[in-house]
């Protein structure tokens, strides 16, 4: 189903700390993004952001066409004051995969990504049958997968991701990741290759024909993910919910 061209709506209902406004990215379905009271009873905030992607949820704008490139998504994309080279920031978010969250491997599923203006993605948080991984794509391709959460622990509970980043094209950068308070990644080196970095989160699935070919089914299953307490800050302490 091609949803077609549309003007992205700016979404401002959720509190995202020092982040500026976000907009919906290549999805305008009414169910694709909504802010709802926490349905789990265990979220760090009273309301949560709910993303849903159903079979055929692809769209296009003047610069990109998900339908033509084997992709489906419902994401929010950071607007406003994005991060230039030389800046240092903290980021944090919590996410929840339902107990019955379906696998779509060998298609790829990203649950968060740091992208660059007019250039390629650099860091992706990807869910696989093995769990959640950080995909280092600073060089323009995957250099390394960093394991973050084992598959057995991934579903049915909230997880907290915290990132400390120094954005630079030089070797004096860093990208550090904590999961539920435990440091999982301590990368040092070049963290970007362009000029400006911005954050996206939600449900982004690519190469969906791989799933169809592997399973013999036409539609990729519907997937729903919850997010809460998405924040950008100057310090780790400022990532706490308010």
C-alpha positions in Angstrom: 0.0 0.0 0.0 1.5 3.3 -1.1 0.4 6.0 1.3 2.0 8.7 -1.0 3.4 12.1 -0.6 2.4 14.1 2.5 3.6 17.0 4.7 5.0 15.5 7.9 3.2 16.5 11.1 5.3 17.8 14.0 4.7 15.8 17.1 5.0 17.7 20.3 2.8 15.9 22.9 5.7 13.9 24.5 8.3 15.5 26.8 11.7 14.9 25.3 14.0 17.0 27.5 16.4 19.2 25.5 15.4 17.7 22.2 13.7 20.1 19.8 10.6 19.0 17.8 10.2 15.7 16.0 8.3 14.9 12.9 6.8 11.7 11.5 9.0 10.0 9.0 7.5 8.4 5.9 4.3 7.2 7.6 1.1 9.1 8.2 -1.3 6.3 9.3 -3.5 7.2 12.3 -2.4 4.0 14.1 1.3 4.4 13.3 2.1 6.8 16.1 0.1 7.8 19.1 0.7 8.9 22.7 -1.2 6.7 25.1 -1.5 6.0 28.9 1.1 3.4 29.8 -0.6 0.0 29.1 2.1 -2.0 30.9 1.9 -0.4 34.4 5.7 -0.5 34.6 6.8 2.4 32.3 9.0 5.2 33.7 6.4 7.7 32.7 2.6 7.9 32.9 2.2 8.1 29.1 4.2 6.3 26.4 4.7 6.6 22.7 3.2 3.8 20.7 4.6 2.9 17.2 2.9 0.3 14.9 3.9 -0.9 11.5 1.5 -3.1 9.5 2.1 -4.9 6.2 2.3 -2.4 3.4 3.1 0.6 5.5 5.5 2.3 3.1 5.5 5.8 1.8 7.6 8.3 -0.2 8.7 11.9 -0.1 10.7 14.0 -2.5 14.0 12.5 -1.5 13.2 8.9 -0.7 10.8 6.1 -1.5 10.4 3.2 1.0 8.1 1.3 -1.3 10.6 1.2 -4.1 13.5 0.3 -1.7 11.9 -2.7 0.1 11.2 -0.9 3.4 8.3 -0.2 5.8 8.4 2.1 8.9 6.8 4.3 11.5 9.4 6.6 13.0 9.9 10.0 14.5 12.8 12.1 13.2 14.5 14.9 15.1 14.1 18.4 13.8 15.2 21.7 15.2 18.7 22.0 16.7 20.6 19.0 15.4 24.1 18.1 16.6 27.1 19.5 14.7 30.6 18.0 14.6 32.5 18.8 17.9 29.4 18.6 20.1 29.1 16.3 23.1 25.6 15.0 24.3 23.8 12.5 26.4 20.8 10.6 25.0 18.4 8.3 26.8 15.2 6.3 26.0 13.2 3.4 27.3 11.5 0.8 25.1 9.2 -2.2 25.4 8.7 -5.1 23.1 5.5 -7.1 23.9 5.8 -10.7 24.8 4.5 -11.8 21.5 6.6 -9.5 19.4 7.2 -11.3 16.1 10.6 -12.0 14.4 11.0 -10.8 10.8 14.5 -12.1 10.3 16.2 -12.2 7.7 14.6 -8.8 7.1 16.3 -6.1 9.3 14.6 -4.2 12.1 16.0 -1.0 13.6 14.5 0.4 16.9 16.6 3.6 16.9 19.3 5.2 14.8 21.6 8.2 14.7 21.6 9.5 11.1 23.4 12.3 9.3 22.1 15.1 7.2 22.6 14.5 3.5 24.6 11.3 4.3 24.3 7.8 5.6 23.3 6.3 9.0 26.1 5.9 11.5 24.7 4.0 14.5 21.7 1.7 14.5 20.0 -0.2 17.3 18.9 -3.4 15.6 16.7 -6.3 16.9 17.6 -9.8 15.6 16.8 -13.4 16.7 19.9 -13.1 18.9 18.6 -10.0 20.7 19.4 -6.2 20.5 22.7 -5.1 18.9 24.4 -1.8 18.1 25.4 -1.7 14.5 28.5 0.6 13.9 28.1 2.0 10.4 30.3 5.1 10.7 32.4 4.0 7.7 29.2 3.7 5.5 28.9 0.0 6.1 28.7 -2.4 9.1 32.0 -2.5 10.9 30.9 -4.3 14.0 27.8 -5.5 15.9 28.0 -4.8 19.6 25.6 -7.1 21.7 23.3 -5.2 24.0 20.4 -7.4 25.2 20.1 -11.2 24.9 17.0 -12.4 23.1 15.8 -14.3 26.2 15.6 -11.0 28.2 14.4 -8.7 25.4 10.6 -9.1 25.3 7.9 -8.3 27.9 9.8 -5.8 30.0 11.1 -2.2 29.8 14.7 -1.6 28.9 16.6 1.7 29.4 19.3 2.8 26.8 21.7 5.7 27.6 24.2 7.0 25.2 27.1 9.4 25.7 28.6 10.7 22.4 31.2 13.1 21.2 30.4 13.8 17.6 33.5 14.2 15.5 35.1 13.2 12.2 38.4 12.8 14.0 39.8 10.1 16.2 39.0 12.0 19.5 35.4 10.9 19.6 33.5 8.4 21.7 30.2 6.5 21.7 29.3 4.8 24.9 26.2 2.8 25.6 24.6 1.7 28.9 21.7 -0.8 29.0 19.7 -0.9 32.2 22.6 0.9 34.0 25.3 -1.4 32.7 27.9 -0.2 30.2 27.8 -2.3 27.1 29.8 -0.3 24.6 32.9 1.9 25.1 33.9 2.9 21.6 36.7 5.5 21.0 37.4 7.0 17.5 35.5 8.7 14.7 31.8 8.9 15.4 30.5 10.6 12.3 31.5 11.3 8.7 29.4 14.3 7.7 28.5 17.6 9.4 25.3 17.1 11.3 23.8 14.2 13.4 20.2 13.6 14.3 18.2 10.9 16.1 15.3 8.8 14.9 13.3 6.2 16.7 10.3 3.9 16.2 10.0 0.8 14.0 12.0 0.7 10.8 12.2 -2.5 8.8 14.3 -2.9 5.6 14.9 -5.7 3.0 11.4 -7.0 3.9 11.4 -9.2 0.7 14.0 -11.4 2.5 11.3 -12.4 5.0 8.8 -13.1 2.3 11.3 -15.3 0.4 12.4 -17.2 3.5 8.9 -17.9 4.8 6.9 -18.1 1.6 4.3 -15.6 3.0 3.3 -12.3 1.4 3.0 -10.0 4.4 5.5 -9.2 7.1 3.8 -9.4 10.5 2.5 -6.3 12.3 4.9 -5.0 14.9 4.2 -2.7 17.8 6.8 -1.0 20.1 6.4 1.3 23.1 8.9 4.1 24.0 9.1 6.4 27.0 11.3 9.1 28.5 13.1 10.0 25.3 15.6 12.7 26.2 18.7 14.6 25.1 20.7 16.4 27.7 24.0 17.9 28.8 24.6 15.3 31.5 23.5 11.8 32.5 21.6 13.1 35.5 19.4 15.2 33.2 18.1 12.1 31.4 16.0 11.1 34.4 12.2 11.4 33.9 10.5 14.5 35.3 
